[in-house]
Amino acid sequence: MSANAPSTAEFLTAIRTDLIPEVEAVLAEIRNWPADVQIRFSVADLPECIRPDTDKTVVEVDRGDLLAMESGLELILFLSDLFDGYNTNVSLHTLVEDSVRTIVQGNPQLLTLVSADRLHSARDHLRTAMGKIVDAIDEIRAETDNQDDDLLVIDSDDVNDARKLRLVLTLAQEALSHEVSLPIDVVTGEIDLLDIGLGAHERLNLDRFFSGSLASLRPLLPPFDAEGEFDTSQLPDPTFGGMAPDMTQSKVDHFLEGGPPCAVCTSDRDCDALGFGSFYCGYCAYFSSPCTGEQRRCSDGFTQCSDGTFF
């Protein structure tokens, strides 16, 4: 990229000047449509760049779809305000060409607080975006008409995941202003819908961030490795300034990489919730004592567990 490339501040200014008014206008238009709106159109008539991946020839857009669209537009407004809340001004040339260490050390004001008011606005947009998804889930699940041509559908196989997403979003909305306890295991990604207080929990409080109480995010950044990238295995504060008070370095490591090693498992998801890490649910490689045979454990292919090597 050319050394004369614009800065991120110039890019964001252009977005706020040209894109944001259009987003706000579309939101206002959608909110004026009646609750029972139904729009049918031919998929083939759509530009290829926005054509949904479906074998349907005709698609119906109804209230649930519009609520999901509102959420997406609110997320654009959230991001716009979020990037204006803290200093994110970097040359696009530097951002593309240089290491993270060069970017951070060469821009001492990067990630320092610029506007608490923008963060307050970002919080409002994020709260609205999450609320619209919750409303969309409720609306789509309540639909009784033929779903064959609907754009967004919650099949019977998706109901449990939709319930979990709804629970997390509802609690996350509350976490924007005060501490909540999420019934979630951040290592496995398992969410306890029928929470009876026995499973893993993670406390979350994002008020400090969105209230502008953090003058700078730089103290929360991990150190740099030999290549000048972030070394996430050495976070200075795994609780991120108390916003996630139950978080530990070990949990962060497993969240990013998978694990914990040697934990009893039944599927790969038990070992690597996001699917990005190297852990999977494997069988013991040696069928002699102390190998457990059919017992499966989380492994990265190199882990020597106390009861045998798991591949």
C-alpha positions as CSV (number, residue, x, y, z in Angstrom):
1,M,0.0,0.0,0.0
2,S,1.2,3.5,-0.8
3,A,2.9,5.5,1.9
4,N,0.5,8.3,1.0
5,A,-2.5,6.2,1.9
6,P,-5.1,8.0,4.1
7,S,-5.2,7.5,7.9
8,T,-7.9,5.5,9.7
9,A,-9.3,8.8,11.0
10,E,-9.8,10.1,7.4
11,F,-11.4,6.8,6.5
12,L,-13.8,6.9,9.6
13,T,-14.6,10.5,8.8
14,A,-15.7,9.5,5.3
15,I,-17.8,6.7,6.7
16,R,-19.5,9.0,9.2
17,T,-20.1,11.7,6.5
18,D,-21.3,9.4,3.7
19,L,-22.4,6.1,5.1
20,I,-23.9,6.7,8.5
21,P,-26.7,9.1,7.3
22,E,-27.7,6.4,4.8
23,V,-27.8,3.8,7.6
24,E,-29.9,6.1,9.8
25,A,-32.3,6.8,6.9
26,V,-32.8,3.0,6.2
27,L,-33.4,2.4,9.9
28,A,-36.0,5.1,10.0
29,E,-37.7,3.7,6.9
30,I,-37.8,0.1,8.3
31,R,-39.3,1.3,11.6
32,N,-42.1,2.9,9.8
33,W,-43.2,-0.3,8.1
34,P,-46.2,-2.2,9.6
35,A,-45.6,-5.1,11.9
36,D,-47.3,-7.5,9.5
37,V,-45.2,-6.6,6.5
38,Q,-44.4,-9.3,4.0
39,I,-42.2,-8.7,1.0
40,R,-41.7,-11.4,-1.7
41,F,-39.1,-11.2,-4.4
42,S,-37.2,-13.4,-6.8
43,V,-33.7,-14.4,-5.8
44,A,-32.6,-14.2,-9.4
45,D,-33.5,-10.5,-9.5
46,L,-31.0,-9.6,-6.8
47,P,-27.4,-8.4,-7.5
48,E,-25.1,-11.4,-7.2
49,C,-23.1,-9.7,-4.4
50,I,-26.1,-9.7,-2.1
51,R,-27.8,-12.8,-3.4
52,P,-28.4,-15.3,-0.5
53,D,-27.0,-18.8,-0.7
54,T,-30.2,-20.6,-1.1
55,D,-31.9,-23.0,-3.5
56,K,-35.2,-21.0,-3.2
57,T,-36.4,-19.1,-6.2
58,V,-38.7,-16.8,-4.3
59,V,-37.9,-15.5,-0.8
60,E,-40.3,-13.8,1.7
61,V,-39.0,-11.1,4.0
62,D,-41.2,-10.6,7.1
63,R,-41.0,-8.9,10.5
64,G,-38.4,-11.3,11.9
65,D,-36.1,-10.7,9.0
66,L,-36.4,-6.9,9.3
67,L,-35.6,-7.1,13.0
68,A,-32.4,-8.9,12.2
69,M,-31.7,-6.3,9.5
70,E,-32.2,-3.5,12.1
71,S,-29.7,-5.3,14.4
72,G,-27.1,-5.3,11.6
73,L,-27.6,-1.6,10.9
74,E,-27.4,-0.8,14.6
75,L,-24.1,-2.7,14.8
76,I,-22.7,-0.4,12.1
77,L,-23.7,2.6,14.2
78,F,-22.2,1.0,17.2
79,L,-18.8,0.4,15.5
80,S,-18.8,3.9,14.2
81,D,-19.2,5.4,17.7
82,L,-16.8,2.8,19.2
83,F,-13.9,3.7,16.9
84,D,-14.6,7.4,17.7
85,G,-14.6,6.8,21.4
86,Y,-10.9,5.8,21.6
87,N,-8.0,7.1,19.5
88,T,-7.7,4.6,16.5
89,N,-5.9,7.0,14.2
90,V,-3.2,5.1,12.3
91,S,-1.9,5.4,8.7
92,L,-3.5,2.7,6.6
93,H,0.0,2.1,5.1
94,T,1.4,1.5,8.6
95,L,-1.6,-0.7,9.6
96,V,-1.1,-3.0,6.6
97,E,2.7,-3.1,6.3
98,D,4.0,-2.9,9.9
99,S,4.0,-5.2,12.9
100,V,1.6,-4.6,15.8
101,R,4.6,-3.5,18.0
102,T,5.6,-0.9,15.4
103,I,2.0,0.4,15.3
104,V,1.5,0.6,19.0
105,Q,4.9,2.0,19.9
106,G,4.9,4.5,17.1
107,N,1.5,5.9,18.0
108,P,1.6,6.7,21.8
109,Q,-1.9,8.2,21.8
110,L,-3.4,5.1,20.1
111,L,-6.2,3.5,22.2
112,T,-6.4,6.5,24.6
113,L,-9.9,7.9,25.5
114,V,-11.1,10.6,23.1
115,S,-14.9,10.8,23.8
116,A,-16.9,9.2,26.6
117,D,-20.0,10.5,24.9
118,R,-19.2,8.4,21.9
119,L,-18.8,5.4,24.1
120,H,-22.2,6.1,25.7
121,S,-23.8,6.3,22.2
122,A,-22.0,3.1,21.2
123,R,-23.4,1.3,24.2
124,D,-26.9,2.4,23.3
125,H,-26.5,1.1,19.8
126,L,-25.1,-2.2,20.9
127,R,-27.9,-2.6,23.5
128,T,-30.4,-2.0,20.7
129,A,-28.7,-4.3,18.3
130,M,-28.7,-7.2,20.8
131,G,-32.3,-6.4,21.7
132,K,-33.4,-6.6,18.0
133,I,-31.8,-10.0,17.6
134,V,-33.7,-11.2,20.7
135,D,-36.9,-9.8,19.2
136,A,-36.1,-11.4,15.9
137,I,-35.7,-14.8,17.5
138,D,-39.0,-14.5,19.3
139,E,-40.7,-13.3,16.2
140,I,-39.4,-16.1,13.9
141,R,-40.2,-18.8,16.5
142,A,-43.7,-17.5,16.8
143,E,-44.4,-17.6,13.1
144,T,-47.1,-20.1,12.1
145,D,-47.2,-19.7,8.3
146,N,-45.4,-21.8,5.8
147,Q,-41.7,-21.3,6.3
148,D,-40.5,-22.8,3.0
149,D,-39.8,-19.4,1.4
150,D,-38.8,-17.4,4.5
151,L,-35.4,-15.8,4.5
152,L,-34.5,-16.6,8.1
153,V,-35.8,-19.8,9.7
154,I,-35.2,-21.5,13.0
155,D,-35.5,-25.2,12.3
156,S,-36.2,-27.7,15.1
157,D,-32.4,-28.5,15.1
158,D,-31.7,-24.9,15.7
159,V,-34.1,-24.2,18.6
160,N,-31.7,-25.0,21.4
161,D,-29.0,-22.9,19.9
162,A,-31.5,-20.0,19.4
163,R,-32.5,-20.3,23.1
164,K,-28.9,-20.2,24.2
165,L,-28.1,-17.2,22.0
166,R,-31.2,-15.4,23.3
167,L,-30.1,-16.0,26.9
168,V,-26.6,-14.8,26.3
169,L,-27.7,-11.7,24.5
170,T,-30.3,-10.8,27.2
171,L,-27.6,-11.1,29.9
172,A,-25.0,-9.2,27.7
173,Q,-27.5,-6.3,27.4
174,E,-27.5,-6.1,31.2
175,A,-23.7,-6.4,31.4
176,L,-23.4,-3.1,29.5
177,S,-24.4,-1.2,32.6
178,H,-23.8,-3.6,35.6
179,E,-22.3,-6.9,36.5
180,V,-24.1,-10.1,35.5
181,S,-23.3,-13.8,35.8
182,L,-23.2,-15.7,32.6
183,P,-23.9,-19.5,32.8
184,I,-21.2,-20.3,30.3
185,D,-18.1,-22.3,30.2
186,V,-15.7,-20.1,28.2
187,V,-13.4,-23.1,27.6
188,T,-16.0,-25.4,26.0
189,G,-18.4,-22.8,25.0
190,E,-21.2,-24.7,26.7
191,I,-24.2,-22.5,27.8
192,D,-26.4,-23.8,30.6
193,L,-29.9,-23.0,29.6
194,L,-31.4,-24.6,32.7
195,D,-29.0,-22.9,35.1
196,I,-29.3,-24.3,38.6
197,G,-26.1,-22.8,39.9
198,L,-23.9,-25.9,39.6
199,G,-22.2,-25.3,36.2
200,A,-19.5,-22.9,35.3
201,H,-20.2,-19.1,35.4
202,E,-18.4,-16.1,34.2
203,R,-19.1,-12.6,35.6
204,L,-19.1,-9.8,33.1
205,N,-19.4,-6.0,33.6
206,L,-18.8,-3.8,30.6
207,D,-19.9,-0.6,32.3
208,R,-16.4,0.5,33.1
209,F,-15.5,0.4,29.4
210,F,-18.6,2.1,28.0
211,S,-18.8,4.7,30.7
212,G,-15.4,6.0,29.7
213,S,-13.7,5.1,33.0
214,L,-10.7,3.7,31.2
215,A,-8.5,6.6,30.2
216,S,-6.5,4.2,28.0
217,L,-6.7,0.6,26.8
218,R,-3.0,0.3,26.4
219,P,-2.3,-1.2,29.9
220,L,-4.6,-4.1,28.9
221,L,-2.5,-5.0,25.9
222,P,-0.3,-8.1,26.1
223,P,3.5,-7.9,25.5
224,F,4.9,-8.5,22.1
225,D,6.6,-11.7,20.9
226,A,9.8,-12.0,18.9
227,E,7.9,-11.2,15.6
228,G,6.4,-8.1,17.1
229,E,2.9,-9.5,17.4
230,F,0.8,-9.8,20.5
231,D,1.7,-12.6,22.9
232,T,-1.7,-13.5,24.3
233,S,-0.2,-16.1,26.6
234,Q,1.1,-13.3,28.9
235,L,-1.8,-10.9,29.4
236,P,-1.0,-8.3,32.0
237,D,-4.5,-8.5,33.4
238,P,-6.7,-11.4,32.3
239,T,-9.7,-9.8,33.9
240,F,-9.4,-6.9,31.5
241,G,-9.6,-4.2,34.2
242,G,-12.1,-6.2,36.2
243,M,-14.6,-6.3,33.4
244,A,-14.4,-10.2,33.4
245,P,-13.4,-10.8,37.1
246,D,-13.5,-14.6,36.8
247,M,-11.3,-14.8,33.8
248,T,-7.8,-16.3,34.1
249,Q,-4.8,-16.7,31.8
250,S,-5.5,-20.4,31.6
251,K,-9.1,-19.8,30.5
252,V,-7.9,-17.3,27.9
253,D,-5.4,-19.7,26.6
254,H,-7.9,-22.5,26.3
255,F,-10.5,-20.2,24.8
256,L,-8.1,-19.2,22.0
257,E,-6.3,-22.6,21.5
258,G,-8.7,-25.3,22.8
259,G,-8.4,-27.6,25.7
260,P,-8.1,-28.2,28.6
261,P,-5.7,-31.0,27.8
262,C,-6.7,-34.5,29.0
263,A,-10.2,-33.4,29.9
264,V,-12.9,-36.1,29.4
265,C,-14.9,-35.3,26.2
266,T,-17.5,-36.6,23.9
267,S,-16.9,-34.3,20.8
268,D,-14.4,-31.9,19.4
269,R,-16.6,-29.0,20.6
270,D,-15.9,-30.0,24.2
271,C,-12.2,-29.3,23.6
272,D,-12.3,-26.4,21.1
273,A,-15.6,-24.4,21.3
274,L,-14.7,-22.0,18.5
275,G,-13.1,-24.5,16.1
276,F,-10.0,-22.3,15.7
277,G,-7.6,-24.1,18.1
278,S,-5.6,-27.3,17.8
279,F,-7.4,-29.4,20.4
280,Y,-9.9,-32.2,19.5
281,C,-11.6,-35.1,21.2
282,G,-9.3,-38.1,20.6
283,Y,-8.8,-41.7,21.6
284,C,-5.9,-43.2,23.4
285,A,-3.2,-44.4,21.0
286,Y,-1.9,-47.3,23.1
287,F,-4.2,-50.1,23.9
288,S,-2.3,-51.3,26.9
289,S,-2.3,-50.3,30.6
290,P,-2.8,-47.5,31.6
291,C,-4.5,-46.6,28.3
292,T,-8.3,-46.2,28.8
293,G,-9.2,-47.6,25.4
294,E,-12.7,-46.2,24.6
295,Q,-12.3,-43.2,26.9
296,R,-11.9,-40.0,24.9
297,R,-9.9,-37.0,26.1
298,C,-9.0,-33.5,24.8
299,S,-5.7,-33.7,22.9
300,D,-3.6,-31.7,20.4
301,G,-1.9,-34.9,19.1
302,F,1.1,-34.4,21.4
303,T,-0.4,-34.5,24.8
304,Q,0.7,-37.2,27.2
305,C,-2.1,-37.8,29.6
306,S,-1.7,-39.7,32.9
307,D,-3.6,-42.6,31.5
308,G,-1.9,-42.8,28.0
309,T,-1.1,-40.8,24.9
310,F,-4.2,-39.5,23.1
311,F,-4.1,-38.9,19.3
